[in-house]
Amino acid sequence: MSDGTQGNKTVENASAEEQREMQDKVISPEKAEEAKLKARYPHLGTKPGGSDFLRKRLQKGQKYFDSGDYNMAKAKMKNKQLPLAAAEKTEITGDHIPTPQDLPQRKTSLVTSKLAG
Amino acid sequence: KEGARGGVGGGNDFQWCFSQVKGAIDEDVAEADIISTVEFNYSGELLATGDKGGRVVIFQREQESKNRPHSRGEYNVYSTFQSHEPEFDYLKSLEIEEKINKIRWLPQQNAAHFLLSTNDKTIKLWKISERDKRAEGYNLKDEDGRLRDPFRITSLRVPVLMPMDLMVEASPRRIFANAHTYHINSISVNSDHETYLSADDLRINLWHLEITDRSFNIVDIKPANMEELTEVITAAECHPHQCNVFVYSSSKGTIRLCDMRAAALCDRHTKFFEEPEDPSSRSFFSEIISSISDVKFSHSGRYMMTRDYLSVKVWDLNMENRPVETYQVHEYLRSKLCSLYENDCIFDKFECCWNGSDGAIMTGSYNNFFRMFDRNSRRDITLEASRESSKPRAMLKPRKVCTGGKRKKDEISVDSLDFNKKILHTAWHPKENVIAVAATNNLYIFQDKIN
């Protein structure tokens, strides 16, 4: 449980509710961090830590590929440059066409572990 | 409060000293070398590690030797093998990592050793056996294996067993596949030594060690409509003595204890453990930091321990409404949650472990720090796994994080902590004060000085 230890308690002639709100902001480091986050990402989901991050967890490893897009793009490829994969980390989905060169190479680790060396 | 001396553990004043470190020193760490699980076997003689590259390395403790009294109980490589390889599920367009999520040893029943290792989708039973004899004097083949011409054989001999250099072989004896739609986070061997459970984000299955084509689903929390998903299973473990009891933890900070005698499908728990939360202190981060990353029964079977992002809690199985003990691991991170969310560290899954007598518990933190709590004396200590303090038998110095105000000498400020140096996996020898700490790609072994 959050046990804010830092910060000065403001003692004013405010209503109990206002006072507690102020105390929350001043005393609770967690709430201060939350405010910081909301300031940076105002559209952050209403459900705290809810389905969004759970769904992301369940979809780990999922890859996307549309063969129709791929083949159409290959046909056009003769003349134009295609938008390439931005970075390895971003998921390869609809808006650009992956080519075999874009895909990160998966090498099996048939090298002996260095712990055994 | 830090312990005045270097020791924590089981009521006595132990002094942790460096013993060994395994792994490469170079700065550039290959992802495959990152250690993903560490586990002692039941006797503590063997120590297994799994890594992101799907490899398992097993160390064996050396017998005490009069010649080298100081190298008492050093762990040296015993066997290493490739347990899992990367796969691609073409049907689901799903990339399956070879990373070893968990290793669990089976109790030893004969000369061979058995362990279960699992990645996200497949569990394998490995047999590790020793071969120190070889048959020589075959009739139909030469010593180098070439077949002899049967017509040239004029007499028969009986092959004899001759000693040979010790060879340790690992072979996969069972492969338990295709039972998990979601990613496996836990495996746990049952006390009946016949069955084990495997848990993924939404389901828990019960297996028989001999049977690979069938498994029983015992928990299923998948909602009919995935839009309604609010909670996932984060860890599960079998009770150490009661073969009908197991627990599983959730991303909402709750633990459910189930009794397999009550029903075939244990969707309804027998006990529900949750600490009441002060609603006024709730924030965006509350649920995320309450997610339990590990659950472990005590050896006694009376207690269980859970690890969430900032703390470790000990629960009495007889009391569901709150833990009996709470230990703060790194409370100073509470005022850093915003950046820890942005760099994903808030989702790091730390494990925890008990010592053999259940008197002490250990868990990891950042900056290669790890924490130990003595349940009896209530003392705690922060230690560091680093190459700097890696001289043989050097005593580890307690570390301290400065949370504000004037930083004392030898203290480190919260902002200087290296969040890439995480200690997620630690293990405690089942009988002695020997610990194994995985620091990214290095394995540290520490022992207490008293022995």
Interface residues (C-beta under 8 A of the other chain):
Chain A: M1 S2 D3 Q6 R20 D24 S28 P29 E30 K31 A32 E33 E34 K36 L37 K38 R40 L44 P48 G49 G50 S51 F53 L54 R55 R57 L58 K60 G61 Q62 K63 Y64 F65 R106 T108 S109 L110 V111 T112 S113 K114 L115 A116 G117
Chain B: K22 G23 A24 A32 D33 I35 T49 D51 G53 G54 R55 V57 V77 T80 Q82 E85 P86 K92 S93 L94 E95 I96 E97 E98 D120 Y182 H183 D201 L202 M226 E227 L229 T230 E231 V232 S251 E277 D278 S280 S281 R282 S283 F284 F285 S286 E287 I288 E331 R334 S335 K336 L337 C338 Y341 E342 F347 G404 N441 L443
